Amino acid sequence: MSRHNTIPHLFWLICPQLLEKKGLDLSAITDLFGTLSAEQRARIMLLYRGKTQDPEIAYSHLEWLTHQLPEGGRQLMTYGDPKWVQDLGLAGLHCPDQTPLAPVRQALGPNPLLGCSRHQRTLKGDEGALGADYLFFSPIFQPISKTSQEEALGLPQLSAAIAQCQIPVIGLGGIVPKHAQSVLSAGAHGLAFMGAPFESAEPNKTLKEFLTRL
């Protein structure tokens, strides 16, 4: 089986700062994720995004999540230390933009997933050769959950980025369920979202709508 066949088509970024702003905590994620069937959960990769968080707090949150999620760490990735992946049995690691990928892959080993973030000005096209399995390209649309310093790129720029890459590209930035088909039609392997469910009056319905549109 190709390595690319193991890359999820849907990523849900868990941002503790966003949850706090909305008066929520990590249980909002685990409760919502737990309403899905095992088959539905298997189609979503959770990605803990505590980039500016104290490492000890981030690790404790990840540890809590592995105890609360039905699949433990198998549907959970993180930003941070490669060692956390082995210690907690996580699915893989995601690197912020500008992170040197080759040493991270060496530290991580060959099996866990390794992703990276790229913007229009930082995309090189060699990310796969350096060890990444997939990359996030953003922002496709104006972000919902945060103020972005980058201009929304739109679907033509997404297609152009995909043409440069040898690994699956995941569209990120302002994506809600209605965007799913247009992002996929532009050539993306999948899509990622952060706050979309919690911008809705019915978070569970929004989450399931992502799945039905893929």
N, C-alpha and C positions, 0 to 999 in steps of 0.2 A: 504494500500500500504506500502511495506517495505520502511524504511528510505533510504536504499541503492538505491532504484529506482529513487530517486531525485538527485543523484550525477551525474553531467555532465560527459560525456565521453571525453570532450576536454576542456582544460584550456589554455588560452592565457595570459601569464604573461606580464604585462606592466611595463617595467623598465625605469624610467626617465633618468637614467645615460646612458643607451644604446641608447635611442633616441637622447640624446644630442650629443653623440659621432658621430652619423650618420647625424648630422645637422637637426634633426627632432624635432617635439614637439608632444604634445598629440593629436593634430588635425590629425596627420598621422594615429593614431589608430582609431579615430572616423570616419574619412573619409573612411578608408578601411572597417571598421565594417559596415558602412552605405551602402556599395555597396551590402551587403548580403540581402537576403529576410528575412522576419520576421521568417520564419520557420528555415532558416539557422542560424540566430542569436540566436535562442532559444537553439541551440545545443552547443553553446560556452559560457563558463564562463570566463569573463575577471577578472584578478586578479592583482590589483595594488601593485607593489612590490617596495615600497620606504623605505626599511628597515633602511637605514642610513640617510634618509632625515629629515630635520627639520619638526617636527610634524605639525606646522602651515602651512608650504608649502604643505605637503602631504595632509592635510585636504582640503586646497583650491583647489588642483588638483582634488581630489575626488569630491568635490562639483561641479567643472566645468564639470567633466565627467558626473555626474548625470543629468546635464542640457542639455548636448549635445547628449547623447546616446538615441536612440529611446525608449528604455524600462526603461529609468531612471536608478535607482540603482538595478533593478531586475536581471540583468545579470552581476553584478559587485560585486566582493569581494575585500578585502584589507588586508594587514598586518597592525598592529598598535593597536589602542585603541578600545576595544569592544563598547565603547559609540558611536563611529563613525557609527557603523552599524545601531543603532537605529536612530541616528540623521539624517542620510542621506538615510535611507531606503534601505540599501545594502543587498545583498543576504547572506553575511556571512563574516567570518574572517579566515585568515590563519596565523598560528603561526610558527615562525622560529624554527629550531631544538633546543632542550634543554629547550624550554619554558614549564613550568608546565601547564598542560592542564586543570586539574580540576578547578582551580580558574577562568580560562578564560571562561570555559563553564558556571560556576555559574554566572559570570558577564554578559555573552552574553544572557543567557536565553535558553530555550529549542528549539526554532524554527529556528534561523539562522543556516546556515551551519558552521561547524568548521573543518578546515583542519590543518594538521601539516606536517612539512618536516622531513624526516629521511634519514640517510645514513647507510651504512652497520654496522658501529660500534655503532650506536646510536639506532637502531631499537630494541624495547623491545617486541612488540606484544601485549602490554596492552593499546595501544593508544585509542582504541574504548571504553574500560572500563572507561577510564579517561575523555571521552566526545567527542573525535574526531569522525567525520563522515567519513573521508577519510584521506589518507596520500600520500604525494609525496615521492617516493623513487628515489634517484639519487646519482651520474650520471650514467645513463644506457650506454650512449655513451659519447665520448669526447665532452664537451660543445662547442657550436658554438660561443656563445656571450660573454663568459668570460673565464678566466683561472681558472681552478678548482684545489684545493689542494687534491681532492679525485681522485683516479684512476677510470677510467671507469669500471663499474661493469659487464656489459654484460647481456645477457638474462638469462643465468642459475642462476645468483645471484638474478635477479629480480624474477624468479619463486620461489626460496628458500625463499625470503622475503615474497612473497604473501602467502606461506604456513604457515607462522608464524602469519599472521594478520587475524583479525575477521572483518575488515572493508575494503572497496574498496581501492586498491592501484593504484596510477597514476604514470606511468613512466615519468621521466623527465631527461633531459640532452642530448644535441646533437640530439634531435629527429627532423627529417624531414619527409615529407609525406611518403616516401618509407619505413620508419620503422614501420608504423602504424600496419600493419597486424602481423608482428613478435612480437611486443610488446603485442598486444592483445592475440596472440597465446600463449605467455608465461604465460598468466593468468591475465594480468592487466585489470582493469576496464576501463582504458582510458589512455590518454597521455596528456602531457603538453609541450608547447613550448614557447620560448621567442622571439628570433630574427630571426627565420627561414624566415618569409615573407620578411623581409628587407635585407636578404642576397641574395634574388632573384631579377632578372631583372623585374619580373612580380609578385609583392607582392600579387595582387588579385588572380592570378592563383594559387599561392602556398597556400594561405589561403583556397580557395575552394577545393584544392586537399586533404587537411587534412580531410575535410568533406566527400568527395566522398570515401575515403579509410577507413572510420570508418563503 
